Amino acid sequence: MTAIRTEHLTHTYSVGTPFQKVAVEDVSIAIGEGEYVGVIGHTGSGKSTLIQHLNGLLAPTSGKVYIGEQDLWADKSKLRSFRFAVGLVFQYPEYQLFGETVYSDIAFGPTNMGLPPDEVDTRVRQAARFVGLSDDKLQKSPFELSGGQKRRVAIAGVLAMDPKVLILDEPTAGLDPKGRDKILGEIREYHQEKKNTVLLVSHSMEDIAKNATMALVMNQSRLFCYDRVEEVFGRGAELARMGLTVPQVSRVFLDLASRGLDVDARVYTVEAAAEQIIAKAAGKGVAK
């Protein structure tokens, strides 16, 4: 089943003015239910504009966006329900916190969905658990928390709406390595437990390699490719020409393959690289 689909999606800013600019051009893609998709592209490639179409924050200049099999813009009165179904976490979402307590901030979304108080409570506590917030934090002011904890409160506010699709735009921006790994680990656990569709926008190829199973690459406003992560990172030379880099371990194996060594250049994790090396050392050939 398809979670999100676009057909010839195009978006142009400032139409009819000297500042007119095509940000997304003729993008057609189908993202399956339950996929974990890494969205990558250089600055200005169109990836942020693309994801803002997926829950109706931006309307296409032309083309279609479908959530499941429903046209997102066929009936504008249904936009609100689509925005609950497709949760979008912006960069630095902690700047949008406003509740007196962590609990009230997380509860804002499900409350506005019209859910009964007991269901709201269940969702708040489940979302807090997903992002590693203990019960004692729920009655604190979000502004008493650390930067990483604030980020997790903001993410929990989206998770509490139980979206079928979760989109995160650089969710670890500005965090130290420990905080980044913690949040990415929590998102990975959320995906594994809920089986929902996740789209992660990131400049870190290592983060995409560790977490995503599919990769969507934007380049100069157009879709370059949408494929399994190993296939995308196996095209390292093409990505480099766009100003993107593949994970370090991929670069090593791409170089080895270019030198004529019998290795599978689609490696993108240290674990897969170790398997190949062990297999070669054991005389078993390349581990596919």
C-alpha positions in Angstrom: 0.0 0.0 0.0 1.1 3.6 -0.7 1.4 6.1 2.2 2.1 9.2 0.1 2.2 9.7 -3.7 2.9 12.7 -5.8 2.2 13.1 -9.5 4.1 15.7 -11.5 4.3 17.9 -8.5 5.6 21.4 -9.2 5.9 24.4 -6.9 6.9 27.9 -8.0 7.5 30.7 -5.6 6.6 34.4 -6.4 4.8 33.6 -9.6 4.6 36.5 -12.0 7.3 38.5 -10.2 11.0 39.1 -10.9 11.7 36.7 -8.0 9.8 33.8 -9.6 11.6 30.5 -8.7 10.8 26.9 -9.4 11.6 25.1 -6.1 10.1 21.6 -7.0 9.7 20.5 -10.6 7.7 17.6 -11.9 8.3 15.2 -9.0 6.4 11.9 -9.2 7.1 9.4 -6.4 5.2 6.7 -4.4 6.3 6.0 -0.8 5.1 2.7 0.6 3.5 2.3 4.0 6.0 1.5 6.8 9.0 2.7 4.9 11.8 4.7 6.7 13.0 7.2 4.0 16.0 9.4 4.2 15.5 12.6 2.3 18.8 14.1 1.1 19.9 16.9 -1.2 22.1 20.0 -1.1 20.9 23.3 0.2 18.3 24.7 -2.2 17.7 21.3 -3.9 13.9 21.5 -3.1 13.7 18.9 -0.3 12.2 21.2 2.3 9.6 22.6 -0.2 8.8 19.0 -1.2 8.0 17.8 2.4 5.9 20.9 3.1 3.5 19.7 0.3 3.0 16.3 2.0 0.7 17.6 4.7 -0.7 20.6 2.9 1.4 23.4 4.3 2.1 24.3 0.6 -0.3 23.9 -2.3 1.1 22.6 -5.6 1.5 25.1 -8.4 0.6 22.1 -10.5 0.4 18.3 -10.0 -1.2 16.2 -7.3 -0.4 15.0 -3.8 -2.2 11.9 -2.5 -2.3 10.6 1.1 -3.2 7.0 0.7 -5.6 7.1 -2.3 -7.1 10.5 -1.4 -6.2 13.7 -3.2 -4.9 16.1 -0.6 -6.4 19.2 -2.2 -9.6 17.7 -3.7 -11.6 19.0 -0.7 -10.0 21.8 1.3 -12.3 21.1 4.2 -10.4 17.9 4.9 -7.0 19.5 5.1 -7.1 19.6 8.9 -7.6 15.8 9.1 -4.7 15.2 6.7 -2.4 17.3 8.8 -3.2 15.1 11.8 -2.4 12.0 9.6 0.9 13.5 8.3 2.9 14.9 11.2 5.7 17.4 10.4 8.5 18.3 12.8 10.4 21.4 11.7 14.0 22.3 12.4 14.4 23.6 15.9 10.8 22.6 16.9 11.5 23.6 20.5 11.0 27.3 19.5 7.3 26.4 19.0 6.8 25.3 22.6 4.3 27.3 24.6 2.5 25.2 27.2 2.8 25.8 30.9 3.8 22.2 31.4 5.4 19.5 29.3 2.2 17.6 29.6 0.0 20.4 28.2 2.4 21.0 25.3 2.3 17.3 24.3 -1.5 17.2 24.8 -2.2 20.2 22.6 -2.4 18.2 19.3 -4.6 15.2 20.5 -6.8 17.6 22.4 -7.5 19.6 19.2 -8.3 16.3 17.5 -11.3 16.2 19.8 -10.2 13.0 21.6 -11.6 12.2 25.1 -9.4 13.1 28.1 -8.4 9.5 28.9 -7.3 8.9 25.3 -5.3 12.2 25.4 -3.6 11.1 28.6 -2.7 7.7 27.1 -1.3 9.3 24.0 0.7 11.9 26.0 2.3 9.3 28.2 3.0 7.0 25.2 4.6 9.8 23.2 6.7 10.8 26.2 7.9 7.2 26.6 8.9 7.1 22.9 11.2 10.1 23.3 12.6 9.1 26.7 10.8 11.6 28.9 10.0 10.3 32.4 6.7 11.0 34.1 8.3 13.4 36.5 9.2 15.7 33.6 5.5 16.0 32.5 4.6 18.5 35.1 7.6 20.7 34.6 7.7 23.8 32.5 9.3 22.9 29.1 11.5 26.0 29.5 13.2 24.4 32.6 14.5 21.6 30.4 17.8 21.2 28.5 17.9 21.9 24.8 17.8 18.2 23.9 14.9 17.6 26.2 12.9 20.5 24.7 13.5 19.0 21.3 12.1 15.7 22.5 9.0 17.4 24.0 8.3 19.1 20.6 8.7 15.8 18.8 6.5 14.1 21.3 3.8 16.6 20.6 3.6 15.4 17.0 3.9 11.7 18.0 0.9 12.1 20.3 -1.3 12.7 17.3 -0.4 9.2 16.1 0.3 10.3 12.5 0.4 7.6 9.9 3.3 9.4 8.4 6.0 11.2 10.5 8.2 13.7 8.7 11.3 15.2 10.5 13.2 18.1 9.0 16.8 17.9 10.4 15.5 16.9 13.9 19.1 16.8 15.3 20.2 20.2 14.0 22.3 22.0 16.6 22.6 19.0 19.0 25.8 17.5 20.3 26.7 13.9 19.1 25.2 12.3 22.2 22.0 14.2 21.9 21.8 13.5 18.1 22.3 9.7 18.6 19.7 9.6 21.4 17.0 11.3 19.4 17.7 9.2 16.2 17.7 6.1 18.3 14.3 7.0 19.8 12.9 7.7 16.3 14.2 4.4 15.1 12.5 2.6 18.1 9.3 4.4 17.4 9.3 3.3 13.7 10.1 -0.3 14.7 7.2 -0.4 17.2 4.5 1.6 15.4 5.4 0.5 11.8 4.4 3.9 10.6 6.0 5.7 7.6 8.9 7.9 8.5 10.7 10.5 6.4 14.0 11.9 7.8 15.5 14.9 6.2 19.2 15.1 7.0 22.5 16.4 5.7 24.3 13.5 7.5 24.8 10.6 5.2 25.9 8.5 8.2 22.5 9.2 9.9 20.7 8.1 6.8 22.8 5.0 6.5 22.2 4.0 10.1 18.5 4.5 10.1 16.8 4.6 6.7 16.0 1.7 4.3 15.1 4.0 1.4 16.7 7.2 0.2 15.1 10.0 -1.8 17.5 12.4 -3.4 16.6 15.9 -4.7 18.9 17.8 -7.0 18.2 21.2 -8.5 14.5 21.1 -7.8 14.0 17.7 -9.4 13.9 14.1 -8.1 17.3 12.5 -8.8 16.4 9.1 -7.5 14.3 7.1 -5.0 15.7 3.7 -4.2 17.0 1.4 -1.5 19.8 3.1 0.5 22.5 0.7 -0.7 21.7 1.4 -4.3 21.7 5.1 -3.8 25.0 5.2 -1.9 26.4 2.9 -4.6 26.2 5.9 -6.9 28.8 7.8 -5.0 30.4 9.5 -8.0 27.0 10.9 -9.2 26.2 12.1 -5.7 29.6 13.8 -5.4 29.0 15.7 -8.6 25.9 17.1 -6.8 27.9 18.2 -3.9 26.8 15.3 -1.7 29.0 12.8 0.1 28.3 9.2 0.8 29.2 7.6 4.2 32.9 7.2 4.8 32.7 3.4 4.6 31.0 3.6 1.2 33.7 5.9 -0.1 36.3 3.3 1.0 34.5 0.4 -0.8 33.8 2.5 -3.9 37.5 3.2 -4.1 38.4 -0.4 -3.7 36.0 -1.4 -6.5 37.4 1.3 -8.7 40.9 -0.3 -8.2 39.6 -3.6 -9.5 39.1 -5.4 -6.2 36.3 -7.9 -6.0 34.1 -6.1 -3.5 30.4 -5.1 -3.4 30.6 -1.3 -3.6 27.1 -0.9 -2.3 28.3 -1.1 1.3 27.1 1.8 3.5 27.4 0.5 7.1 30.4 -0.6 9.1 28.6 -3.8 9.9 28.2 -4.7 6.2 31.8 -3.8 5.5 33.0 -6.1 8.3 30.9 -8.9 6.9 32.6 -8.5 3.5 36.0 -8.4 5.0 35.4 -11.5 7.1 34.0 -13.3 4.1 36.9 -12.4 1.9 39.4 -13.4 4.6 37.6 -16.8 5.0 37.9 -17.3 1.2 34.1 -17.2 0.6 34.0 -14.3 -1.8 31.9 -11.2 -1.5 29.1 -11.2 1.0 26.0 -10.1 -0.9 
